[in-house]
């Protein structure tokens, strides 16, 4: 069931390659093995002079060295297959060196993620988040399937000891949710949490109309992009990453604090999505919630540039832990009020010995007092999740005190 890795297949010569090399040898058109080798040159090639020599021995028949025996069963490619191969040279992606046939899943994975980002960055599209989620799920699925295939890990569902087939007779491969759960999944914890969130959100938004949710979940989508770039480089090498694709989205207007308060913080999400956001975030620890692999958040700080060499730079990355970063964090902490999830409010009341005060009581109280009305300033909506301020914590404490023994 894919729980154990078989022999590493990354550097195994493909049967198709063996068949083509046999056809090239048989044709007599290639005087030197070096010429044959040139057609298979790429960063992670599986063909070398030694293997071509072994194929020569296999074609000559017995007796032969034991190393050549594994090349006896592959048929010789026919003339049409050989001509298609030669006319299609080079069969590699020029940017990454990936093979268009053997690395097809990985190439499709990269293209699906690029499509997701391009769609989200398209100013003429209205349902960016939905399109991004669908394309990125396909991208991550292909990425993990390619990893499993390379490692010889079975990723096909089984039924009565046999591969489970689709109605058209094809093996039914693991979907992304299943890929994330198997023991040999190579993704890190934060990467998995981010994808689990997006999969759950996809179930909430598919087959139903939603208002625009792009701003509300942007931190999770950005984390998904960064996670993919990190994972593909970690698993398959830096050449597969998107670092050379880096570009900066230009804006037609400045974004003011007031504008963002109107367009993001006070935008009402559909109730089912708001509930899903809150429930998922509340299931995480504080450390998991603040993990940039789960949700990537940045702070924009307008500044004056005194260095002429940096005058044309659109943004500047301030290294984490630097003196300047500490100054920015200090200012933000001074200006930013404490925020509490509903579960934290209930927990705080429990610590004050109001142990019978539950989430049900808390929900009933804020609804009764219309505590989420913006003018009351009891809390705020951030990325689809409601957070309560200290003022509300104090209001709840007063309520519990006034109720006497009810909550004790």
N, C-alpha and C positions, 0 to 999 in steps of 0.2 A: 504493500500500500504506500510505498514511497517513504517509509520511515528510515530506511538505511540507504546510504550511498553505495552504488556499485563501483566498479573500476572506473577511474577517471578517463573519460572519453575525449578530452579536449584535444589531444595530440594524435588521435587514431586516424589513419588514412581512410578517407571515405571510399565506399565501394564505387561511387560514380567517378572519383578521381582515378582509381585503379583501372576502371574500364576505359577511360579516356587515354590514360598513359599507354595502355596496351594497344589502342587504336593508333596512337601516334607512332609507336615503335613499329607496328605492322605496316603502316603506310610507307615507310622508308623515306619520308620527306624531311625527317629531322636527323641530320648527320651526327649531331652531338647531343648527349644527355643534357648538357647545359642549356641548349635551346628549348628542350622540353620543360626543364625546370623553370625557365623564364616565364612560361605561361601560368605557373602556379605560385609566383612570388607575391607574397603579401606579409604583413607583420606577423601573423600567427599561422603561417603556412604549415601544412602537415607533410609536404613533399620535400625530399632532399635527395642527394645523389645516391646515398645508400639504399633508399627505398626503391628508387628507379632501377638500380642494379638488381635488387631482389625480384622485381617484377620481370626483368629480363630473364632471370633464372627460372621463374615460374612458367614463363611462356615456352622456354626451351624444353621443359619436361624433366622427369627424373633421370638420373639422380640430381637432387638439388639440396642446398643448405636448408636446415629446418626453418630459418627465418623467412624463407621464400614460400613455404607451404601455405601460408595464410592468404596468398595472392593467386591461388589456383582456381577458385570457384567463381570469381567475378567474370562475367561475359565481356567480350571485346565490344566496345561501342561501335555502332554502325556508322556508315559514312555521313548520314544526315546529322546524327548526334555530334560527330566530330566537327563537321563544318559549322554547325550552330555554335559550338564551343569556341572555335577559332575566330569566327566572325564577331562573336560577342566579347572578345578580349578587350580590355581587362574586365573580368567579372568582379570588380571591387568598387566600393564607394570611394571616390578620390579623397574625401575629407577625413575618413576614419580608417580606410584600408580594410573595412569589413567586407566579407565575401557575399555577393548578392544572392547566392544559393545557400551555402552552408550557414551563413549568419543571418538568414532572412528574418527570423523572429526578432533578433536584436535590432536590425535595421527598421523593421516595422514598429518596434517599441519606441525607438527614438523619434520616428516620424509622427507617431500618435501623440507623443508628448509635445512635440513642436506644434502640431495642429491645435492641441488644447491651449497652449500659450498664445498662439496667433489669434485664435478665436476670441479669447478673453481680452486681448489687447486691441481688438477691432472696435473702433468707436461707433460703428454703425449697427452693432448687434445689441439686442436687448436682453437676451437670456444667456449671458456669458457663463455664469456659474454652472448652469445645467449642462451646457455643451462641454465645458472644461471637465466636469466630473465624469461624464460618459467617456470622453476620449482618454482621460488619464487612467481610468480603470482598465481600459483596453491596453494602454501602454504598460502598466505595471504587470498585467496578466502575461503579456508576451515576454516581458523581462524575466519573470520567474519561470515561465515555461522553458525559455532558452537556457536558463541556469540549470534547471532540473535535467534537461536533455543532455547538456554538456557533461554533467556529473553522473549520468546513467541512472538517474532517480526516476522511478515510475510515477507518472502524474496522470494516470488514466483510472477512472472509477472502475471497480470490479463488481461483477454480479455473478454469483454462483461459481466463483473461481475463474471467471473469464472476463475479458475487457467488456465493459458496458458500452453499447453502441447507440448512436443516434438513430432516428427513424430512417436515415439514408445510409446507415451502415458504417459510419465513421466512429472512431473511438471517442468517448465522451471525456474530455480533459477536465481537470480541476478548474473551477472558477476561482477568482481572486480570493474570496473569503476562505475557501478551503486551502489554497496555497499558503495563506498567512498562518494557518493553524497547525500545519504539519511540522514535525520536530526539526526537519532539516531546512526550514525556511531561513535564508541567509540575512533577512532584514533585521534591523535593530529595533528595540522596544518602541522608541518614539516614532519610528517610521511606520511600524505596524499600527500603533494607536491612531495616527493620522489617517491611514487608509481605512481603518475600521470606522472612524467617524464619517468619512466620505461615503463609504458603502451604505452606512445607516441612513445618511442624508439622501442618498440616491433613492433608497426605498421610500422615503417620505415624499419625494417630489415627482417620482415617475407616475405617469398616468393621471396627473392632476395639474391644474393650473396654479401657478404661484406668482406672487408679485416679485419684483427684482430683489434678489438676495445677495447680490455680488458683494456689496460692502460689508454685509453682516458676517460673511464667512471668509473674507479675503485673507485673513491671517493663516487659515488652514490651507487655502489654495496655494499661497506663497510657500508655505512649508512643504507642500507636496512637490512643488517644482524643485526646490533646493534638495529635498530628500532624494528625488530621482537622480539628479546630477551627481550627488554624493555616492549613491548606491551603485550606479552604473560604472563609475570610475573605480570604486572599491572592488567590484566583482569582475570587471572586464578590462580595466586599464584606463588611463587618463585620456587616451585618444578617443574614447567613446563619449566623453563628457561634452557639455554644451558651453564650456568656457569661452570658446571663440564666437559663440552666438550672442554674447552679451550685448545688449543695447539698452538705451534709456528711453522710456516712453516720454515724449514731449507733451506738454499740456498747453491748452489754449487759454487757461485762466489760472490765476493764483488760487490756492485753496486756503481759505481763512478758517480760523478756529470756529467762528460762529456758523460758517457754512457747513462744516463737518458736523457740528452739533445738530443742525437741522436735518442733514441728509443721512446721517448714520445713527447717532445716539438716540434720536427720538423717532426713528422710522419704525413703524409697527410691522413686525414680521407676521406671516400666517401663524395661527395659534399652534398648529401641529409641528411646525419647524421650530418655533420658539420653545415649545415643550421639549422637543428632541434635543436642542442645544443645551438647555438647562440640565436635563437628565444626564446627558453624556458627560458634560463638564463636572457635574456633581459626583460622578462615579470615579473621578480621578483624584489623586492626592495633589497637594499644592505643588509638589515638585514636578509631577507629570503634567499638570496644567500649564506650568511655566516653561516646560521643555520646548525649545524652538523647533524641535523636530515634529512636535504636535501642532503648534501654531506659532508662526514667525511674525513677530511684531517689531516695528521700528518706530523711533521718534524722529520727527522732522524738526530741526531747529534752524530757522533763518539766521544767517550770520554774515558779517562783513569780512571780506578777504583782504588782508593787508599784504600778502605775498603776491607780487605781480605774476609769478610763474603759475600760480593757482587761480588766477582771476577768471579763467574761462571754464573751470571745472564746475559741473552742474551739482555734484554732491561730493562730500568728503566722508570717508569711513573713519570713524573714531575707534581706535582699538579698545576692546573691552579690557578693563583693569587699568587703563592709562589715567593720568591725572585729569586730563580733560573729560574723559568719560565719567570719572567720579564726580566732577563738578556738575555735569549735566544731570546725573542721577540724583545728586543732592538737591538741585533745584526742583526736579520733578517730584521728589519725595516731599519737599516742603509745600508744594502747591497741590499735590494730589491727595485727596482724602482717602481714608481707609475704606476698603470695599469688602462686603461679605456676601457670600452666597446664602440662600435661604437655609440650607443645612447648617451653615456656620452660626446663623442667628439662633437656631434651635439648640445647637451645641452650647453656645454661650449661656443660654437660659438654664440649661442643665447644670452648668458649672456654678450658677447662682442658686442652685437647689430647687429650681422649678423643673423637676425631672418629668413631670406629666405634661409639659408643654410640648406639643408635637408639630410636625409639618402641617397637619390638618388645621390645628389651631392658628398657626402662623398665616396660612393662606386665607383663612376666614377673616383674620384681623386686618390684613392689608386690603382685602376687598371691601370690608366694611368701612374702612377709613379712606378708601380711594387713594392709597398711599403711593401709587405709581404715577399719579398726576404730576407732570413736570413742575408745576408751580409750587408743589410741596417740597421739592428738593430732598426727598428721602432716599433717592437712589438714582441709578442710571442704567440704560441699556447699552451694553458694549458687545459688539459682534454677535447680536442675537441673544445674549445672556444678561439677565437682570442682576445687578449688584446693589446691595443696600449700604447706605452710609452709616456713620456713627449716630447721626440724629435718629435714624430708625431703630437702631439697636437700643438707644435710650428710651424711645417711645414704647418698644416692646417690653422693656424692663419695668417701666411705669405701669403698663397694663397688667403684667404678672403680679406686681406688688399690690395693685388695687383689687385683684381677684382673690387675694388672701390664700386660703388653703387649697383652692381649686387645682393648682398646678404643682402642689408640693407632695 
